[in-house]
Amino acid sequence: MRLRKDSYLKAIHCDNNHLKAGMQNMLTVFLTNAANVFLLDLSQDSSNMLEEQVF
């Protein structure tokens, strides 16, 4: 008696690990992460550290 079906066994042993994403999805993730860098609310301590790095 088999405990698993052929489709399950094929999916488990499949070596197709490629992730495919469309250009729109990739740009959305990129722009969201890029915007978070500029839109973060910094505390006063973080602001001072940022100024020290720049100057």
mmJSON file of the N, C-alpha and C atoms, coordinates in Angstrom:
{"data_MODEL":{"atom_site":{
"group_PDB":["ATOM","ATOM","ATOM","ATOM","ATOM","ATOM","ATOM","ATOM","ATOM","ATOM","ATOM","ATOM","ATOM","ATOM","ATOM","ATOM","ATOM","ATOM","ATOM","ATOM","ATOM","ATOM","ATOM","ATOM","ATOM","ATOM","ATOM","ATOM","ATOM","ATOM","ATOM","ATOM","ATOM","ATOM","ATOM","ATOM","ATOM","ATOM","ATOM","ATOM","ATOM","ATOM","ATOM","ATOM","ATOM","ATOM","ATOM","ATOM","ATOM","ATOM","ATOM","ATOM","ATOM","ATOM","ATOM","ATOM","ATOM","ATOM","ATOM","ATOM","ATOM","ATOM","ATOM","ATOM","ATOM","ATOM","ATOM","ATOM","ATOM","ATOM","ATOM","ATOM","ATOM","ATOM","ATOM","ATOM","ATOM","ATOM","ATOM","ATOM","ATOM","ATOM","ATOM","ATOM","ATOM","ATOM","ATOM","ATOM","ATOM","ATOM","ATOM","ATOM","ATOM","ATOM","ATOM","ATOM","ATOM","ATOM","ATOM","ATOM","ATOM","ATOM","ATOM","ATOM","ATOM","ATOM","ATOM","ATOM","ATOM","ATOM","ATOM","ATOM","ATOM","ATOM","ATOM","ATOM","ATOM","ATOM","ATOM","ATOM","ATOM","ATOM","ATOM","ATOM","ATOM","ATOM","ATOM","ATOM","ATOM","ATOM","ATOM","ATOM","ATOM","ATOM","ATOM","ATOM","ATOM","ATOM","ATOM","ATOM","ATOM","ATOM","ATOM","ATOM","ATOM","ATOM","ATOM","ATOM","ATOM","ATOM","ATOM","ATOM","ATOM","ATOM","ATOM","ATOM","ATOM","ATOM","ATOM","ATOM","ATOM","ATOM","ATOM","ATOM","ATOM"],
"id":[1,2,3,4,5,6,7,8,9,10,11,12,13,14,15,16,17,18,19,20,21,22,23,24,25,26,27,28,29,30,31,32,33,34,35,36,37,38,39,40,41,42,43,44,45,46,47,48,49,50,51,52,53,54,55,56,57,58,59,60,61,62,63,64,65,66,67,68,69,70,71,72,73,74,75,76,77,78,79,80,81,82,83,84,85,86,87,88,89,90,91,92,93,94,95,96,97,98,99,100,101,102,103,104,105,106,107,108,109,110,111,112,113,114,115,116,117,118,119,120,121,122,123,124,125,126,127,128,129,130,131,132,133,134,135,136,137,138,139,140,141,142,143,144,145,146,147,148,149,150,151,152,153,154,155,156,157,158,159,160,161,162,163,164,165],
"type_symbol":["N","C","C","N","C","C","N","C","C","N","C","C","N","C","C","N","C","C","N","C","C","N","C","C","N","C","C","N","C","C","N","C","C","N","C","C","N","C","C","N","C","C","N","C","C","N","C","C","N","C","C","N","C","C","N","C","C","N","C","C","N","C","C","N","C","C","N","C","C","N","C","C","N","C","C","N","C","C","N","C","C","N","C","C","N","C","C","N","C","C","N","C","C","N","C","C","N","C","C","N","C","C","N","C","C","N","C","C","N","C","C","N","C","C","N","C","C","N","C","C","N","C","C","N","C","C","N","C","C","N","C","C","N","C","C","N","C","C","N","C","C","N","C","C","N","C","C","N","C","C","N","C","C","N","C","C","N","C","C","N","C","C","N","C","C"],
"label_atom_id":["N","CA","C","N","CA","C","N","CA","C","N","CA","C","N","CA","C","N","CA","C","N","CA","C","N","CA","C","N","CA","C","N","CA","C","N","CA","C","N","CA","C","N","CA","C","N","CA","C","N","CA","C","N","CA","C","N","CA","C","N","CA","C","N","CA","C","N","CA","C","N","CA","C","N","CA","C","N","CA","C","N","CA","C","N","CA","C","N","CA","C","N","CA","C","N","CA","C","N","CA","C","N","CA","C","N","CA","C","N","CA","C","N","CA","C","N","CA","C","N","CA","C","N","CA","C","N","CA","C","N","CA","C","N","CA","C","N","CA","C","N","CA","C","N","CA","C","N","CA","C","N","CA","C","N","CA","C","N","CA","C","N","CA","C","N","CA","C","N","CA","C","N","CA","C","N","CA","C","N","CA","C","N","CA","C","N","CA","C","N","CA","C"],
"label_alt_id":[null,null,null,null,null,null,null,null,null,null,null,null,null,null,null,null,null,null,null,null,null,null,null,null,null,null,null,null,null,null,null,null,null,null,null,null,null,null,null,null,null,null,null,null,null,null,null,null,null,null,null,null,null,null,null,null,null,null,null,null,null,null,null,null,null,null,null,null,null,null,null,null,null,null,null,null,null,null,null,null,null,null,null,null,null,null,null,null,null,null,null,null,null,null,null,null,null,null,null,null,null,null,null,null,null,null,null,null,null,null,null,null,null,null,null,null,null,null,null,null,null,null,null,null,null,null,null,null,null,null,null,null,null,null,null,null,null,null,null,null,null,null,null,null,null,null,null,null,null,null,null,null,null,null,null,null,null,null,null,null,null,null,null,null,null],
"label_comp_id":["MET","MET","MET","ARG","ARG","ARG","LEU","LEU","LEU","ARG","ARG","ARG","LYS","LYS","LYS","ASP","ASP","ASP","SER","SER","SER","TYR","TYR","TYR","LEU","LEU","LEU","LYS","LYS","LYS","ALA","ALA","ALA","ILE","ILE","ILE","HIS","HIS","HIS","CYS","CYS","CYS","ASP","ASP","ASP","ASN","ASN","ASN","ASN","ASN","ASN","HIS","HIS","HIS","LEU","LEU","LEU","LYS","LYS","LYS","ALA","ALA","ALA","GLY","GLY","GLY","MET","MET","MET","GLN","GLN","GLN","ASN","ASN","ASN","MET","MET","MET","LEU","LEU","LEU","THR","THR","THR","VAL","VAL","VAL","PHE","PHE","PHE","LEU","LEU","LEU","THR","THR","THR","ASN","ASN","ASN","ALA","ALA","ALA","ALA","ALA","ALA","ASN","ASN","ASN","VAL","VAL","VAL","PHE","PHE","PHE","LEU","LEU","LEU","LEU","LEU","LEU","ASP","ASP","ASP","LEU","LEU","LEU","SER","SER","SER","GLN","GLN","GLN","ASP","ASP","ASP","SER","SER","SER","SER","SER","SER","ASN","ASN","ASN","MET","MET","MET","LEU","LEU","LEU","GLU","GLU","GLU","GLU","GLU","GLU","GLN","GLN","GLN","VAL","VAL","VAL","PHE","PHE","PHE"],
"label_asym_id":["A","A","A","A","A","A","A","A","A","A","A","A","A","A","A","A","A","A","A","A","A","A","A","A","A","A","A","A","A","A","A","A","A","A","A","A","A","A","A","A","A","A","A","A","A","A","A","A","A","A","A","A","A","A","A","A","A","A","A","A","A","A","A","A","A","A","A","A","A","A","A","A","A","A","A","A","A","A","A","A","A","A","A","A","A","A","A","A","A","A","A","A","A","A","A","A","A","A","A","A","A","A","A","A","A","A","A","A","A","A","A","A","A","A","A","A","A","A","A","A","A","A","A","A","A","A","A","A","A","A","A","A","A","A","A","A","A","A","A","A","A","A","A","A","A","A","A","A","A","A","A","A","A","A","A","A","A","A","A","A","A","A","A","A","A"],
"label_entity_id":["1","1","1","1","1","1","1","1","1","1","1","1","1","1","1","1","1","1","1","1","1","1","1","1","1","1","1","1","1","1","1","1","1","1","1","1","1","1","1","1","1","1","1","1","1","1","1","1","1","1","1","1","1","1","1","1","1","1","1","1","1","1","1","1","1","1","1","1","1","1","1","1","1","1","1","1","1","1","1","1","1","1","1","1","1","1","1","1","1","1","1","1","1","1","1","1","1","1","1","1","1","1","1","1","1","1","1","1","1","1","1","1","1","1","1","1","1","1","1","1","1","1","1","1","1","1","1","1","1","1","1","1","1","1","1","1","1","1","1","1","1","1","1","1","1","1","1","1","1","1","1","1","1","1","1","1","1","1","1","1","1","1","1","1","1"],
"label_seq_id":[1,1,1,2,2,2,3,3,3,4,4,4,5,5,5,6,6,6,7,7,7,8,8,8,9,9,9,10,10,10,11,11,11,12,12,12,13,13,13,14,14,14,15,15,15,16,16,16,17,17,17,18,18,18,19,19,19,20,20,20,21,21,21,22,22,22,23,23,23,24,24,24,25,25,25,26,26,26,27,27,27,28,28,28,29,29,29,30,30,30,31,31,31,32,32,32,33,33,33,34,34,34,35,35,35,36,36,36,37,37,37,38,38,38,39,39,39,40,40,40,41,41,41,42,42,42,43,43,43,44,44,44,45,45,45,46,46,46,47,47,47,48,48,48,49,49,49,50,50,50,51,51,51,52,52,52,53,53,53,54,54,54,55,55,55],
"pdbx_PDB_ins_code":[null,null,null,null,null,null,null,null,null,null,null,null,null,null,null,null,null,null,null,null,null,null,null,null,null,null,null,null,null,null,null,null,null,null,null,null,null,null,null,null,null,null,null,null,null,null,null,null,null,null,null,null,null,null,null,null,null,null,null,null,null,null,null,null,null,null,null,null,null,null,null,null,null,null,null,null,null,null,null,null,null,null,null,null,null,null,null,null,null,null,null,null,null,null,null,null,null,null,null,null,null,null,null,null,null,null,null,null,null,null,null,null,null,null,null,null,null,null,null,null,null,null,null,null,null,null,null,null,null,null,null,null,null,null,null,null,null,null,null,null,null,null,null,null,null,null,null,null,null,null,null,null,null,null,null,null,null,null,null,null,null,null,null,null,null],
"Cartn_x":[0.845,0.0,0.891,0.608,1.382,0.729,1.567,1.054,0.963,1.724,1.755,1.377,0.788,0.438,1.624,1.583,2.681,2.9,1.824,1.972,2.694,2.416,3.097,4.576,4.878,6.271,7.05,6.414,7.08,7.356,6.411,6.594,7.692,7.79,8.809,10.201,10.323,11.631,11.953,11.131,11.351,12.501,13.418,14.575,14.362,13.154,12.867,12.671,13.741,13.694,13.756,13.514,13.603,12.38,12.632,11.56,11.384,10.185,9.919,8.974,9.38,8.544,8.502,7.386,7.249,7.987,8.21,8.922,8.156,6.831,6.03,6.184,6.146,6.296,7.678,8.695,10.061,10.243,9.713,9.829,9.054,7.908,7.123,7.89,8.492,9.275,10.484,11.171,12.354,12.0,10.966,10.595,10.086,9.373,8.893,10.061,11.022,12.186,13.044,13.19,13.974,13.289,11.972,11.244,11.351,11.389,11.498,12.792,13.841,15.117,14.978,14.247,14.129,12.982,12.01,10.826,10.82,11.903,11.959,11.991,11.301,11.371,12.56,13.539,14.741,14.636,15.141,15.212,16.363,16.461,17.51,18.892,19.058,20.35,20.759,19.809,20.112,20.446,19.77,20.038,21.466,21.916,23.286,24.302,24.048,24.971,25.05,23.909,23.896,24.714,24.58,25.357,26.85,27.22,28.63,29.22,28.438,28.934,29.104,28.228,28.264,29.387,29.591,30.595,31.909],
"Cartn_y":[-1.184,0.0,1.249,2.157,3.399,4.489,5.257,6.344,7.657,7.798,9.049,8.791,9.795,9.693,10.099,9.712,10.012,11.515,12.3,13.748,14.378,13.879,14.393,14.037,12.81,12.368,13.131,13.397,14.154,15.593,16.201,17.576,17.658,16.658,16.655,16.5,15.687,15.401,16.273,17.252,18.138,19.094,19.266,20.144,21.532,21.86,23.16,24.182,24.845,25.808,27.247,27.483,28.827,29.643,30.852,31.758,32.746,32.835,33.743,34.833,36.069,37.202,38.161,38.789,39.73,41.023,41.789,43.059,44.016,44.044,44.944,44.611,43.329,42.93,43.282,43.062,43.353,44.857,45.674,47.125,47.626,47.027,47.418,47.158,45.988,45.66,46.579,46.815,47.676,49.096,49.661,51.043,51.174,50.178,50.215,50.203,49.333,49.268,50.518,51.063,52.28,53.463,53.533,54.628,54.536,53.324,53.165,53.749,53.726,54.293,55.792,56.474,57.93,58.393,57.536,57.955,57.509,56.914,56.477,57.677,57.563,58.588,58.259,59.131,58.894,59.587,58.939,59.584,60.589,61.4,62.417,61.778,60.667,59.987,59.474,58.896,58.386,59.521,60.638,61.804,62.291,62.314,62.755,61.793,60.503,59.525,59.67,59.961,60.149,61.373,62.463,63.668,63.428,62.639,62.329,61.537,60.672,59.885,60.741,61.716,62.544,63.563,64.163,65.226,64.708],
"Cartn_z":[0.0,0.0,0.0,-0.92,-1.033,-0.206,0.457,1.283,0.526,-0.542,-1.306,-2.758,-3.382,-4.799,-5.654,-6.915,-7.837,-7.993,-8.038,-8.216,-7.022,-5.834,-4.638,-4.671,-5.001,-5.053,-6.114,-7.259,-8.32,-7.859,-7.164,-6.69,-5.632,-4.784,-3.735,-4.325,-5.355,-5.935,-7.145,-7.404,-8.547,-8.236,-9.197,-9.01,-9.602,-9.96,-10.559,-9.441,-9.051,-7.956,-8.445,-9.709,-10.261,-9.852,-9.42,-9.063,-10.206,-10.7,-11.807,-11.321,-11.513,-11.143,-12.323,-12.499,-13.589,-13.307,-14.347,-14.213,-13.302,-13.411,-12.584,-11.101,-10.768,-9.361,-8.841,-9.654,-9.233,-9.003,-9.896,-9.739,-8.528,-8.257,-7.089,-5.806,-5.701,-4.505,-4.394,-5.503,-5.478,-5.056,-5.651,-5.329,-3.899,-3.421,-2.04,-1.066,-1.301,-0.412,-0.527,-1.727,-1.906,-1.219,-1.295,-0.654,0.861,1.392,2.846,3.377,2.59,3.026,3.248,2.384,2.464,3.352,3.586,4.329,5.785,6.242,7.631,8.565,9.667,10.711,11.595,11.602,12.384,13.73,14.749,16.057,16.037,17.063,17.121,17.139,17.851,17.908,16.532,15.826,14.491,13.542,13.715,12.88,13.082,14.316,14.599,14.006,14.093,13.521,12.01,11.379,9.934,9.546,10.286,9.999,10.195,11.2,11.431,10.271,9.68,8.552,7.306,7.132,5.927,6.002,7.171,7.289,7.732],
"occupancy":[1.0,1.0,1.0,1.0,1.0,1.0,1.0,1.0,1.0,1.0,1.0,1.0,1.0,1.0,1.0,1.0,1.0,1.0,1.0,1.0,1.0,1.0,1.0,1.0,1.0,1.0,1.0,1.0,1.0,1.0,1.0,1.0,1.0,1.0,1.0,1.0,1.0,1.0,1.0,1.0,1.0,1.0,1.0,1.0,1.0,1.0,1.0,1.0,1.0,1.0,1.0,1.0,1.0,1.0,1.0,1.0,1.0,1.0,1.0,1.0,1.0,1.0,1.0,1.0,1.0,1.0,1.0,1.0,1.0,1.0,1.0,1.0,1.0,1.0,1.0,1.0,1.0,1.0,1.0,1.0,1.0,1.0,1.0,1.0,1.0,1.0,1.0,1.0,1.0,1.0,1.0,1.0,1.0,1.0,1.0,1.0,1.0,1.0,1.0,1.0,1.0,1.0,1.0,1.0,1.0,1.0,1.0,1.0,1.0,1.0,1.0,1.0,1.0,1.0,1.0,1.0,1.0,1.0,1.0,1.0,1.0,1.0,1.0,1.0,1.0,1.0,1.0,1.0,1.0,1.0,1.0,1.0,1.0,1.0,1.0,1.0,1.0,1.0,1.0,1.0,1.0,1.0,1.0,1.0,1.0,1.0,1.0,1.0,1.0,1.0,1.0,1.0,1.0,1.0,1.0,1.0,1.0,1.0,1.0,1.0,1.0,1.0,1.0,1.0,1.0],
"B_iso_or_equiv":[0.0,0.0,0.0,0.0,0.0,0.0,0.0,0.0,0.0,0.0,0.0,0.0,0.0,0.0,0.0,0.0,0.0,0.0,0.0,0.0,0.0,0.0,0.0,0.0,0.0,0.0,0.0,0.0,0.0,0.0,0.0,0.0,0.0,0.0,0.0,0.0,0.0,0.0,0.0,0.0,0.0,0.0,0.0,0.0,0.0,0.0,0.0,0.0,0.0,0.0,0.0,0.0,0.0,0.0,0.0,0.0,0.0,0.0,0.0,0.0,0.0,0.0,0.0,0.0,0.0,0.0,0.0,0.0,0.0,0.0,0.0,0.0,0.0,0.0,0.0,0.0,0.0,0.0,0.0,0.0,0.0,0.0,0.0,0.0,0.0,0.0,0.0,0.0,0.0,0.0,0.0,0.0,0.0,0.0,0.0,0.0,0.0,0.0,0.0,0.0,0.0,0.0,0.0,0.0,0.0,0.0,0.0,0.0,0.0,0.0,0.0,0.0,0.0,0.0,0.0,0.0,0.0,0.0,0.0,0.0,0.0,0.0,0.0,0.0,0.0,0.0,0.0,0.0,0.0,0.0,0.0,0.0,0.0,0.0,0.0,0.0,0.0,0.0,0.0,0.0,0.0,0.0,0.0,0.0,0.0,0.0,0.0,0.0,0.0,0.0,0.0,0.0,0.0,0.0,0.0,0.0,0.0,0.0,0.0,0.0,0.0,0.0,0.0,0.0,0.0],
"pdbx_formal_charge":[null,null,null,null,null,null,null,null,null,null,null,null,null,null,null,null,null,null,null,null,null,null,null,null,null,null,null,null,null,null,null,null,null,null,null,null,null,null,null,null,null,null,null,null,null,null,null,null,null,null,null,null,null,null,null,null,null,null,null,null,null,null,null,null,null,null,null,null,null,null,null,null,null,null,null,null,null,null,null,null,null,null,null,null,null,null,null,null,null,null,null,null,null,null,null,null,null,null,null,null,null,null,null,null,null,null,null,null,null,null,null,null,null,null,null,null,null,null,null,null,null,null,null,null,null,null,null,null,null,null,null,null,null,null,null,null,null,null,null,null,null,null,null,null,null,null,null,null,null,null,null,null,null,null,null,null,null,null,null,null,null,null,null,null,null],
"auth_seq_id":[1,1,1,2,2,2,3,3,3,4,4,4,5,5,5,6,6,6,7,7,7,8,8,8,9,9,9,10,10,10,11,11,11,12,12,12,13,13,13,14,14,14,15,15,15,16,16,16,17,17,17,18,18,18,19,19,19,20,20,20,21,21,21,22,22,22,23,23,23,24,24,24,25,25,25,26,26,26,27,27,27,28,28,28,29,29,29,30,30,30,31,31,31,32,32,32,33,33,33,34,34,34,35,35,35,36,36,36,37,37,37,38,38,38,39,39,39,40,40,40,41,41,41,42,42,42,43,43,43,44,44,44,45,45,45,46,46,46,47,47,47,48,48,48,49,49,49,50,50,50,51,51,51,52,52,52,53,53,53,54,54,54,55,55,55],
"auth_comp_id":["MET","MET","MET","ARG","ARG","ARG","LEU","LEU","LEU","ARG","ARG","ARG","LYS","LYS","LYS","ASP","ASP","ASP","SER","SER","SER","TYR","TYR","TYR","LEU","LEU","LEU","LYS","LYS","LYS","ALA","ALA","ALA","ILE","ILE","ILE","HIS","HIS","HIS","CYS","CYS","CYS","ASP","ASP","ASP","ASN","ASN","ASN","ASN","ASN","ASN","HIS","HIS","HIS","LEU","LEU","LEU","LYS","LYS","LYS","ALA","ALA","ALA","GLY","GLY","GLY","MET","MET","MET","GLN","GLN","GLN","ASN","ASN","ASN","MET","MET","MET","LEU","LEU","LEU","THR","THR","THR","VAL","VAL","VAL","PHE","PHE","PHE","LEU","LEU","LEU","THR","THR","THR","ASN","ASN","ASN","ALA","ALA","ALA","ALA","ALA","ALA","ASN","ASN","ASN","VAL","VAL","VAL","PHE","PHE","PHE","LEU","LEU","LEU","LEU","LEU","LEU","ASP","ASP","ASP","LEU","LEU","LEU","SER","SER","SER","GLN","GLN","GLN","ASP","ASP","ASP","SER","SER","SER","SER","SER","SER","ASN","ASN","ASN","MET","MET","MET","LEU","LEU","LEU","GLU","GLU","GLU","GLU","GLU","GLU","GLN","GLN","GLN","VAL","VAL","VAL","PHE","PHE","PHE"],
"auth_asym_id":["A","A","A","A","A","A","A","A","A","A","A","A","A","A","A","A","A","A","A","A","A","A","A","A","A","A","A","A","A","A","A","A","A","A","A","A","A","A","A","A","A","A","A","A","A","A","A","A","A","A","A","A","A","A","A","A","A","A","A","A","A","A","A","A","A","A","A","A","A","A","A","A","A","A","A","A","A","A","A","A","A","A","A","A","A","A","A","A","A","A","A","A","A","A","A","A","A","A","A","A","A","A","A","A","A","A","A","A","A","A","A","A","A","A","A","A","A","A","A","A","A","A","A","A","A","A","A","A","A","A","A","A","A","A","A","A","A","A","A","A","A","A","A","A","A","A","A","A","A","A","A","A","A","A","A","A","A","A","A","A","A","A","A","A","A"],
"auth_atom_id":["N","CA","C","N","CA","C","N","CA","C","N","CA","C","N","CA","C","N","CA","C","N","CA","C","N","CA","C","N","CA","C","N","CA","C","N","CA","C","N","CA","C","N","CA","C","N","CA","C","N","CA","C","N","CA","C","N","CA","C","N","CA","C","N","CA","C","N","CA","C","N","CA","C","N","CA","C","N","CA","C","N","CA","C","N","CA","C","N","CA","C","N","CA","C","N","CA","C","N","CA","C","N","CA","C","N","CA","C","N","CA","C","N","CA","C","N","CA","C","N","CA","C","N","CA","C","N","CA","C","N","CA","C","N","CA","C","N","CA","C","N","CA","C","N","CA","C","N","CA","C","N","CA","C","N","CA","C","N","CA","C","N","CA","C","N","CA","C","N","CA","C","N","CA","C","N","CA","C","N","CA","C","N","CA","C","N","CA","C","N","CA","C"],
"pdbx_PDB_model_num":[1,1,1,1,1,1,1,1,1,1,1,1,1,1,1,1,1,1,1,1,1,1,1,1,1,1,1,1,1,1,1,1,1,1,1,1,1,1,1,1,1,1,1,1,1,1,1,1,1,1,1,1,1,1,1,1,1,1,1,1,1,1,1,1,1,1,1,1,1,1,1,1,1,1,1,1,1,1,1,1,1,1,1,1,1,1,1,1,1,1,1,1,1,1,1,1,1,1,1,1,1,1,1,1,1,1,1,1,1,1,1,1,1,1,1,1,1,1,1,1,1,1,1,1,1,1,1,1,1,1,1,1,1,1,1,1,1,1,1,1,1,1,1,1,1,1,1,1,1,1,1,1,1,1,1,1,1,1,1,1,1,1,1,1,1]
}}}
